[in-house]
Amino acid sequence: MSSQVKFPISIASVTFDLDGTLLDTVPDLAAAANAMLAELGEPARTHDEVRDFVGKGIPTLVRRCLTRDGVTPEAEHLEHATEIFKRHYAYHNGRQSLIYPGVLECLEKMKAAGFSMGIITNKAAAFTEPLVEMKGLKAYMDVVVSGDTVAEKKPHPMPMLYACEKMGVEPKYNLHIGDSHNDINSARGAGCAVFCVPYGYNEGQPVYSTDCDALISSLVEACDLVVKR
């Protein structure tokens, strides 16, 4: 599954996307989305639809859930729906989410090898922080950058640059691992290397080996590539 690693540098830190890379969170997101839609009198969305809607934060997810036949609701309705979604997601957050196979093994190895580590997600901190704590990921991380930590979200490079600054690492020595073009573009813009997993949430736009420095089947494979360097 992996492509040839293209960057001839040493890695000092590794940052990770959260939803679709470390955790499968679609069950919780779909539950909250469908509770919101039911409250608004709208038809439900499938898990596959919600999976394709994930990627640029909650307001975008809500807008995509409510858009039908190319018609997007008015801004006031979207704002109201977003607040409803947040209420339901606060209840569902973390209840059905699962850590992907190999994630904890990889984090243990990277921690033992001395890498600084961080999470960079477009999910708001109000949901990121309890989720990361609940799933036992916080202990591995030196920094957690949420969708409202800085002024911009991925695919903008700002969250990546902020994480590197907090870890005290030059961006060129950071590797980011994600699942979408949001991750690729953010990493490239910041000057970081980037690996991608094919199993996550990519807004219906699959990533390929030519898009990133390596397309990996799991985080175990990423760990094998990086730790031995």
C-alpha positions in Angstrom: 0.0 0.0 0.0 2.8 2.4 0.8 4.5 4.6 -1.8 8.2 5.2 -1.8 9.1 7.8 0.9 10.2 10.9 -1.0 11.7 13.1 1.7 15.4 12.8 2.6 15.2 14.4 6.0 15.1 13.4 9.7 11.8 13.6 11.5 11.6 15.2 15.0 7.9 15.3 15.4 4.7 13.8 14.1 1.2 15.4 14.0 -2.0 13.5 13.4 -5.4 14.2 12.0 -8.1 13.0 14.5 -11.3 12.0 12.7 -10.7 9.3 10.1 -7.0 8.9 11.1 -6.8 8.1 14.8 -10.5 7.6 15.5 -13.5 6.3 13.6 -16.0 9.0 14.8 -18.6 8.7 12.1 -21.0 6.7 14.3 -21.2 9.6 16.8 -21.3 12.3 14.1 -24.1 10.4 12.3 -26.1 10.0 15.5 -25.9 13.7 16.3 -26.6 14.7 12.7 -29.7 12.5 12.5 -30.9 13.7 15.9 -30.6 17.2 14.5 -32.4 16.4 11.3 -35.2 14.7 13.2 -35.7 17.7 15.4 -35.9 19.9 12.3 -38.3 17.6 10.5 -35.7 16.6 7.9 -35.0 13.1 6.5 -32.1 11.2 7.9 -28.7 10.8 6.3 -26.8 7.5 6.0 -23.5 6.9 7.7 -21.8 6.9 4.2 -23.2 10.3 3.5 -22.1 11.7 6.8 -18.6 10.2 6.2 -18.3 12.2 3.0 -19.6 15.4 4.8 -16.8 15.3 7.4 -13.7 17.4 6.9 -14.0 21.1 7.4 -15.7 21.4 10.8 -19.2 21.3 12.3 -20.8 24.2 10.4 -19.8 22.6 7.1 -21.0 19.2 8.2 -24.4 20.7 9.1 -24.6 22.6 5.9 -23.9 19.5 3.9 -26.5 17.5 5.8 -29.2 20.1 5.1 -28.4 20.8 1.5 -30.8 18.9 -0.8 -30.8 19.0 -4.6 -28.2 21.7 -4.6 -30.3 24.0 -2.4 -28.6 25.3 0.7 -30.7 26.7 3.6 -30.5 30.4 4.6 -27.7 31.4 7.0 -30.1 31.9 9.9 -31.5 28.4 9.6 -28.0 27.0 9.3 -26.9 28.8 12.5 -29.9 27.4 14.3 -29.3 23.9 13.0 -25.6 24.1 14.0 -26.6 24.9 17.6 -29.0 21.9 17.6 -26.2 19.6 16.2 -23.8 20.8 18.9 -26.3 20.0 21.6 -26.8 16.4 20.3 -23.1 15.9 19.6 -22.2 16.9 23.1 -24.2 13.8 24.2 -23.0 11.4 21.5 -19.4 12.5 21.4 -17.1 9.5 22.0 -19.9 7.0 22.8 -19.4 4.9 19.7 -16.1 6.2 18.3 -13.4 3.6 18.0 -9.6 3.8 17.9 -8.4 2.4 14.6 -6.3 -0.8 14.8 -2.6 -0.1 15.2 -3.0 3.4 16.5 -2.0 2.8 20.1 0.9 0.5 19.1 2.2 3.3 16.8 1.9 6.0 19.5 3.7 3.8 22.0 6.6 3.2 19.6 6.8 6.9 18.6 6.8 8.0 22.2 9.5 5.5 23.1 11.6 6.7 20.1 11.4 10.3 21.5 9.2 12.0 18.9 7.1 15.0 19.9 3.5 14.4 18.9 0.4 16.4 18.3 -3.2 16.3 17.0 -4.5 18.8 14.4 -8.2 18.6 13.8 -10.9 20.9 12.5 -13.2 19.7 15.3 -14.0 22.4 17.9 -12.1 22.2 21.1 -15.3 21.7 23.1 -15.6 18.3 21.5 -11.9 17.6 20.7 -10.6 17.8 24.3 -13.1 15.4 26.0 -12.9 13.0 23.1 -9.1 12.9 23.2 -9.2 12.4 26.9 -11.9 9.8 26.8 -10.0 7.6 24.2 -6.7 7.8 26.1 -4.8 9.8 23.4 -4.0 12.9 25.4 -1.2 11.3 27.3 0.8 10.9 24.1 0.3 14.4 22.8 2.5 17.5 23.3 -0.1 19.7 21.6 -3.7 19.5 20.5 -4.8 22.0 17.8 -8.6 22.2 17.4 -10.6 23.9 14.8 -11.0 27.0 16.9 -7.5 27.1 18.4 -6.2 29.5 15.7 -7.9 31.8 13.2 -7.8 29.3 10.3 -8.6 25.6 9.9 -7.0 23.0 7.6 -6.4 23.1 4.6 -4.8 26.4 5.7 -1.2 25.9 7.0 -1.8 28.0 10.1 -2.8 25.0 12.4 0.3 23.1 11.3 2.6 26.0 11.9 1.1 26.6 15.3 1.6 23.0 16.3 5.2 23.0 15.2 5.8 26.2 17.1 4.3 24.7 20.3 6.4 21.6 19.9 9.6 23.6 19.2 10.2 21.9 15.9 10.9 23.5 12.5 8.1 22.5 10.1 10.5 20.8 7.7 11.2 18.3 10.5 7.5 17.5 11.2 5.6 14.7 9.6 1.8 15.0 9.4 -0.4 12.0 9.0 -3.9 12.5 7.8 -6.7 11.1 5.5 -7.6 13.9 3.1 -6.5 16.7 0.9 -7.2 19.1 3.8 -4.3 17.4 5.5 -2.1 17.3 2.4 -2.6 21.0 1.6 -2.1 22.2 5.2 1.1 20.2 5.5 2.4 21.2 2.1 1.6 24.9 2.9 3.5 24.7 6.1 6.5 22.9 4.6 5.9 19.6 6.4 6.1 16.0 5.0 2.8 14.2 4.9 1.6 10.6 4.9 -2.0 9.6 4.2 -4.2 6.7 5.2 -6.8 5.5 2.6 -9.5 4.4 5.1 -10.5 7.7 6.6 -12.8 10.7 5.7 -11.8 12.4 2.5 -15.0 14.4 1.5 -15.5 11.9 -1.4 -12.1 12.8 -2.9 -9.8 9.8 -2.3 -6.1 10.4 -1.8 -3.4 8.6 -3.9 0.2 7.8 -3.5 1.1 10.7 -5.9 -0.6 13.2 -3.6 1.6 12.6 -0.5 5.0 11.3 0.6 3.6 7.9 1.4 0.2 6.3 1.3 0.1 3.9 4.2 -2.3 1.1 5.1 -2.1 1.8 8.8 -0.3 3.8 11.4 1.8 0.7 12.2 3.2 1.0 8.7 3.9 4.8 9.3 5.7 3.9 12.5 7.9 1.4 10.8 8.8 3.9 8.1 9.6 6.7 10.5 11.0 5.2 13.7 13.8 3.3 11.8 14.9 6.5 10.0 
